[in-house]
Amino acid sequence: MKKLLYSAIALLISFLSIAQSYSGKETDNYSGITSLSFNPANLADSRFKTDINLFQVSSTTSNDYYAFNFSELFNDASGISFEESGMRFPSQNNNVYQNLDILGPSFLFNLSDKHSLAISTRVRGYLNLREVNGNIFETLQDGDILNKDFNIDMENLNGTAHAWAEAGLTYGFVVMNKKNHFLKAGVTAKYLLGAGGFFMNSNSINGSYDSVAETISANGDLSYAAANSTDENDDFDFGNGSSSIGGDIGFIYEYRPELKKDRKLDSLALRGHNQYRFKLGLSITDIGSITYQDVNIDTYSVSGTVSASDFEDDFEQGLEDNYSFITTTEDVTVQLPTALRYSLDLRVDRNIYIAATGAVGLNASTDPYSNNQLNYTTIVPRYESRLFTLYTNISFVEYADMTWGAGLRFGPLSFGSGSILSNLISEDSQAADFYIGLKIPFHHRLKSKEKKNKFKELL
């Protein structure tokens, strides 16, 4: 029993130790094909003739149960114990979120001045663990807990882990280009290939542990299911996946005033330059779902008093040996983490910008077979040029309050973290992330041959 309980605690803690993210990078006008994941309209009228992505790796983790003092890693990394060094914030409904996003070989190109195409490949994984009773985990931190009585109270437990691959075709086009107003749009069609998923749900489990008799008395329900796209070791296997169609759609408006008298902001109307004073973006991403056929769903009726030792070695076997259950076979449809994304970018000076971006998850958190986008808002001041972009970002993230990070793009290489600065100064970090990527960019000219002399005069 004790082995099982501490394994559950270790599982929660492990989610904090593997984390990365694109936080802040999406505001860079030279982020290229990476930015299409946030708004496909970024493809139209971009700063690139062609942008070839070699690889981008991103992930993020957030939770509201466990926090860690990352500064201890620099003092004595070898002696760090995540279980002992962290702080815990238990509640009746703690949550854990994690996603992994790998952008594989991808490229964009222009069909004309107003039309562009992009082809992309991605591998993604999401985990949502909701309504976990952190007070139970906190109780289990007591090394002498099995010699004491304690209560079990869990309501609306919901967990979904899902992995899939995408092949996307994005079309971006200019809708309007008038004197001071510019509007562009984009749409991405995705071929989705599911790798499978694991699902756990419970309306309620209530009971108690008797330390003298070493028994568990409980009443409630628990359902468990695993999609069929796994191998004999229960690892995700894309070769056995279900396929589907999904998509993204987005719009971007730019206010482009006359800048000829403002030499610092004058772009000569060339595609190699940003021409806006400010822009607004709105998109809906990850529209769609993946259906897995003939999924076995085990639903247990948790009722009665059983020996705690039955769960020490094999939790699932303990359930089967002690509680009645029914197995149903049905199709399971997993919703993608559909989100509404928004952005505002203000050009303060020739190379100085300040942006605000964010996302709101559109799926219901109570849906037993869905992933949910983490809600966040990020403020990103940055210095941006064709050669490099340097930014810092302050984010307000669901489950983790505020994070502070920084990132750098230098030529084809980009890396950063949306939480590295806050993690260095905070004693209770509840989120951690970093990203890294490499690409081959081909930019539009900064000036045309015909206007070369005029450009020099303006500068």
C-alpha positions in Angstrom: 0.0 0.0 0.0 2.8 2.4 1.0 4.6 1.7 -2.3 1.5 2.6 -4.3 0.8 5.8 -2.4 4.3 7.2 -2.8 4.4 6.1 -6.5 1.3 8.4 -7.0 3.1 11.3 -5.3 6.2 10.7 -7.5 4.0 10.8 -10.6 2.7 14.2 -9.8 6.2 15.6 -9.0 7.7 14.1 -12.2 5.4 16.4 -14.3 7.3 19.4 -13.1 10.8 18.1 -14.0 10.3 17.7 -17.7 9.1 21.0 -19.3 9.7 23.3 -22.2 7.7 25.9 -24.1 7.5 28.4 -27.0 6.3 31.1 -24.6 7.0 34.5 -26.2 8.5 33.3 -29.4 5.2 33.5 -31.3 5.4 37.3 -31.2 8.6 37.4 -33.4 7.8 38.3 -37.0 10.9 36.2 -37.9 9.7 33.1 -36.1 8.5 31.9 -39.5 6.7 28.6 -39.8 6.6 28.2 -36.0 4.1 31.0 -35.7 1.6 29.2 -37.9 0.8 26.9 -34.9 -0.6 30.0 -33.1 -2.3 31.7 -36.1 -2.1 30.4 -39.7 -2.7 34.0 -41.0 1.0 34.7 -40.1 1.8 32.9 -43.3 0.5 35.6 -45.6 2.8 38.6 -46.3 5.6 37.1 -44.1 9.2 38.3 -44.0 10.3 35.1 -45.8 10.7 33.9 -49.3 11.1 30.4 -47.9 11.5 29.2 -44.3 12.7 25.6 -43.8 12.3 24.2 -40.3 14.7 21.4 -39.3 13.4 20.9 -35.8 11.6 22.7 -33.0 11.0 21.1 -29.6 8.5 22.7 -27.1 6.7 21.6 -24.0 5.2 23.1 -20.9 4.1 22.0 -17.5 2.0 23.6 -14.9 0.3 22.4 -11.7 -1.2 23.9 -8.6 -0.1 21.2 -6.1 3.7 21.1 -6.1 6.3 23.9 -6.2 10.1 23.7 -6.3 12.9 26.0 -5.5 15.1 25.8 -8.7 17.9 27.9 -7.2 18.8 24.8 -5.1 19.9 23.1 -8.3 22.8 25.5 -8.6 23.8 25.1 -5.0 23.9 21.3 -4.7 22.2 19.5 -7.7 23.4 16.1 -6.6 21.7 16.3 -3.3 18.4 17.6 -4.5 15.3 15.6 -3.5 12.2 16.8 -5.3 10.0 15.1 -2.7 11.7 16.8 0.3 12.8 20.1 -1.2 9.5 21.1 -2.8 6.5 23.0 -1.3 3.0 21.6 -1.6 -0.3 23.5 -1.9 -3.0 20.9 -1.4 -6.7 21.5 -2.1 -9.8 19.5 -2.8 -9.3 20.0 -6.6 -5.6 20.1 -7.6 -4.7 20.0 -11.3 -1.8 19.0 -13.5 -1.2 20.0 -17.1 1.5 19.1 -19.6 2.1 19.2 -23.3 4.8 18.2 -25.7 5.1 19.7 -29.2 7.7 18.6 -31.8 7.7 20.5 -35.1 9.5 18.3 -37.6 10.6 19.0 -41.2 8.4 21.8 -42.5 8.6 24.7 -45.0 6.7 27.6 -46.3 6.9 29.4 -49.7 5.1 32.1 -51.6 2.8 31.6 -54.6 2.6 35.3 -55.2 2.6 38.6 -53.3 -0.8 37.8 -51.8 -0.8 34.0 -51.6 1.4 31.6 -49.7 1.5 27.9 -48.8 3.2 25.9 -46.0 3.6 22.2 -45.3 4.3 21.1 -41.7 4.8 17.9 -39.6 4.3 17.7 -35.9 4.2 15.2 -33.1 2.2 16.2 -30.0 1.3 14.9 -26.6 -1.1 16.3 -23.9 -1.9 15.4 -20.4 -4.7 16.8 -18.3 -5.2 15.6 -14.7 -8.1 17.4 -13.1 -9.8 17.5 -9.7 -7.2 15.5 -7.8 -7.6 15.7 -4.0 -4.3 17.1 -3.0 -5.2 16.9 0.6 -4.9 13.1 0.3 -1.5 13.3 -1.2 -0.5 15.8 1.6 -1.7 13.3 4.2 0.5 10.6 2.6 3.6 12.6 3.1 3.6 11.5 6.7 6.1 8.7 6.9 4.0 7.1 9.6 0.8 7.4 7.8 0.0 3.7 7.6 -0.1 3.6 11.4 -2.8 6.2 11.4 -6.4 6.3 10.2 -7.3 8.7 7.4 -10.2 9.5 5.2 -10.5 9.2 1.4 -12.6 11.9 -0.5 -12.3 12.3 -4.2 -14.9 14.1 -6.4 -15.0 14.4 -10.2 -11.6 13.0 -10.9 -10.7 13.3 -14.6 -7.5 12.4 -16.4 -6.6 12.2 -20.1 -3.3 11.5 -21.7 -3.2 11.5 -25.5 -0.6 11.5 -28.3 -0.9 12.1 -32.0 0.9 13.2 -35.2 -0.1 15.8 -37.7 0.6 16.6 -41.3 -0.6 20.1 -42.1 -1.2 22.2 -45.2 -1.6 25.9 -44.6 -2.9 28.5 -47.0 -2.4 32.2 -46.2 -3.7 35.1 -48.3 -4.2 38.9 -48.2 -7.8 39.8 -47.8 -7.5 43.6 -47.9 -4.7 46.1 -48.6 -5.9 49.6 -48.5 -4.2 52.9 -47.7 -3.9 52.4 -43.9 -5.5 49.1 -43.4 -4.3 45.6 -44.1 -6.1 42.3 -43.4 -4.9 38.8 -44.0 -6.2 35.3 -43.2 -5.0 31.8 -43.1 -6.4 28.2 -42.7 -4.6 25.0 -41.9 -6.0 21.6 -42.9 -4.5 18.7 -40.8 -4.3 15.0 -41.3 -4.3 13.6 -37.8 -2.9 10.2 -36.9 -3.6 9.1 -33.3 -1.1 7.2 -31.3 -3.5 6.4 -28.5 -4.4 7.5 -25.1 -5.1 6.6 -21.4 -8.3 7.8 -19.7 -9.4 7.7 -16.0 -12.6 9.1 -14.6 -14.5 9.0 -11.3 -17.6 10.7 -10.1 -16.7 10.1 -6.5 -14.8 7.8 -4.2 -15.3 8.2 -0.5 -14.0 6.0 2.3 -11.4 5.6 5.0 -8.3 3.6 5.9 -8.2 1.6 9.2 -4.6 1.4 10.4 -5.3 -1.4 12.9 -6.9 -3.8 10.5 -5.0 -2.4 7.5 -8.1 -2.3 5.5 -9.7 0.2 3.1 -13.4 0.9 3.2 -14.7 2.8 0.2 -17.7 3.6 -1.9 -17.8 5.1 -5.4 -16.9 4.4 -9.0 -13.8 4.4 -11.2 -13.4 3.9 -14.9 -10.3 3.2 -16.8 -9.6 2.9 -20.6 -6.7 2.7 -22.9 -6.9 3.3 -26.6 -5.8 0.6 -28.9 -2.8 2.4 -30.4 -0.3 0.9 -28.0 2.2 -2.0 -28.3 2.6 -4.9 -26.0 4.5 -2.7 -23.5 1.6 -0.1 -23.4 3.8 2.5 -25.2 2.3 4.8 -27.8 2.6 3.3 -31.3 1.7 5.5 -34.3 1.5 2.4 -36.6 -1.8 1.3 -35.0 -3.4 4.7 -34.8 -6.8 6.1 -35.9 -6.8 8.9 -38.5 -9.0 12.0 -38.7 -9.1 15.6 -40.1 -8.6 18.8 -38.1 -7.7 22.4 -38.7 -6.9 25.9 -37.6 -8.2 29.3 -38.8 -7.1 32.8 -38.1 -7.1 36.5 -39.1 -4.7 39.3 -38.6 -5.4 43.1 -39.0 -2.6 45.6 -39.3 -2.8 49.3 -39.0 -0.3 50.8 -41.5 -0.2 54.6 -41.4 1.9 56.7 -43.7 5.5 56.4 -42.5 7.5 58.4 -45.1 8.1 61.3 -42.7 9.1 59.0 -39.9 12.6 57.7 -40.9 12.9 55.4 -38.0 9.8 53.4 -39.0 9.9 53.9 -42.8 9.9 50.5 -44.5 9.6 51.6 -48.1 6.7 49.2 -48.4 9.0 46.3 -49.0 8.1 42.8 -47.9 11.4 42.5 -46.0 10.2 45.0 -43.5 7.3 45.2 -41.0 4.9 47.9 -42.1 2.5 48.2 -39.2 2.2 50.5 -36.3 0.1 47.9 -34.5 -1.6 44.6 -35.4 -4.4 42.4 -33.9 -4.7 38.7 -34.3 -7.4 36.2 -33.6 -7.5 32.5 -34.3 -9.0 29.2 -33.3 -6.6 26.3 -33.2 -6.9 22.5 -32.9 -10.4 22.1 -34.3 -11.2 18.5 -34.5 -11.1 15.1 -32.8 -9.7 11.6 -33.2 -11.9 8.5 -32.8 -10.5 5.2 -31.5 -12.6 2.2 -32.3 -13.4 -0.8 -30.1 -11.9 0.6 -26.9 -12.3 -1.5 -23.8 -13.6 0.6 -20.8 -13.5 -1.0 -17.4 -15.9 0.5 -14.9 -15.4 -0.6 -11.3 -18.0 -0.4 -8.5 -15.9 0.5 -5.5 -17.8 -0.8 -2.6 -16.9 -2.6 0.6 -13.9 -3.2 2.8 -10.7 -4.8 1.4 -7.2 -5.5 2.6 -4.7 -2.6 1.8 -2.0 -5.1 1.0 -3.9 -6.3 -2.2 -2.9 -3.0 -3.9 0.8 -2.9 -3.0 2.2 -4.8 -6.0 -0.4 -4.3 -8.8 -3.0 -1.6 -8.4 -5.1 -2.7 -11.4 -5.0 -6.3 -10.3 -6.1 -5.2 -6.8 -9.1 -3.5 -8.3 -10.1 -6.7 -10.3 -9.6 -9.0 -7.3 -11.7 -6.9 -4.9 -14.4 -5.0 -6.8 -17.0 -5.9 -9.3 -16.6 -4.3 -12.7 -18.1 -4.4 -16.2 -16.2 -4.1 -19.4 -17.8 -2.3 -22.3 -16.4 -2.0 -25.8 -17.2 1.2 -27.6 -15.7 3.9 -29.8 -14.0 6.7 -27.9 -13.7 10.2 -29.5 -10.9 12.4 -28.1 -11.3 16.1 -28.5 -8.2 18.0 -29.5 -7.2 21.0 -27.2 -9.3 23.5 -29.1 -8.4 27.1 -28.1 -9.2 30.7 -28.9 -5.9 32.6 -29.3 -5.5 36.4 -29.4 -2.6 38.8 -29.9 -1.9 42.5 -30.0 1.5 43.8 -31.1 2.5 47.5 -30.9 5.5 48.8 -32.7 7.1 51.4 -30.5 10.2 52.2 -32.6 12.0 50.8 -35.6 13.1 47.6 -33.7 11.2 47.9 -30.4 7.9 46.2 -29.9 5.6 45.2 -27.1 3.1 42.4 -27.5 0.3 40.8 -25.6 -0.8 37.2 -26.4 -2.9 34.6 -24.8 -5.2 31.6 -25.2 -8.5 30.4 -23.7 -9.3 26.7 -23.8 -12.7 26.0 -25.4 -13.3 22.4 -24.3 -15.2 21.6 -21.2 -13.0 20.4 -18.4 -15.6 17.9 -17.4 -15.5 16.0 -20.7 -14.0 12.6 -19.9 -12.3 12.3 -23.3 -10.7 15.6 -24.1 -7.5 17.6 -23.7 -7.7 21.2 -22.6 -5.4 24.1 -23.6 -3.9 25.9 -20.6 -5.3 29.4 -20.2 -2.7 32.1 -20.1 -1.9 35.8 -21.0 1.6 36.9 -21.8 3.2 40.4 -22.1 6.3 40.4 -24.3 8.5 43.5 -24.9 11.2 42.7 -27.4 14.0 44.0 -29.7 13.4 42.5 -33.2 15.6 42.6 -36.3 16.2 40.2 -39.2 19.4 38.9 -37.6 18.2 38.4 -34.1 15.4 39.0 -31.6 15.7 39.3 -27.9 12.7 39.3 -25.6 11.5 39.0 -22.1 8.0 37.8 -21.2 5.7 38.0 -18.2 3.0 35.4 -18.2 -0.1 34.8 -16.1 -0.6 31.0 -16.3 -3.5 28.8 -15.1 -2.4 26.8 -12.1 0.9 28.6 -11.8 0.2 32.4 -11.3 2.9 34.5 -12.8 6.1 33.4 -14.6 8.9 35.5 -16.0 11.3 34.4 -18.8 13.4 35.4 -21.8 14.3 34.1 -25.2 16.7 34.7 -28.1 16.7 34.1 -31.8 20.0 34.5 -33.6 19.9 33.7 -37.3 18.7 30.1 -37.7 18.9 29.2 -34.0 16.3 30.0 -31.3 16.1 29.1 -27.7 14.5 30.4 -24.5 12.3 29.8 -21.5 9.1 31.4 -20.4 9.8 30.9 -16.8 13.6 30.7 -16.3 13.9 34.1 -14.6 11.0 33.6 -12.2 12.3 30.1 -11.3 15.7 31.5 -10.4 14.3 34.0 -7.9 11.2 32.2 -6.7 11.2 29.6 -3.9 7.9 28.1 -5.0 7.9 27.6 -8.8 4.9 25.7 -10.1 5.8 25.8 -13.8 9.0 25.3 -15.8 9.7 25.4 -19.5 12.3 25.9 -22.3 12.4 25.5 -26.1 15.0 25.1 -28.8 14.8 25.1 -32.6 16.9 25.2 -35.7 15.8 26.3 -39.2 17.1 27.6 -42.6 15.5 31.0 -43.4 15.5 32.8 -46.8 14.3 36.4 -46.3 12.8 38.9 -48.6 15.1 41.8 -49.6 15.4 44.7 -47.2 15.6 47.0 -50.2 15.0 46.8 -53.9 17.7 47.8 -56.4 15.5 50.5 -57.8 15.1 52.2 -54.4 18.6 51.5 -53.1 19.7 55.1 -53.3 16.5 56.5 -51.9 16.7 54.1 -49.0 20.2 55.3 -48.2 19.0 58.9 -48.2 16.2 58.1 -45.8 18.5 56.3 -43.4 
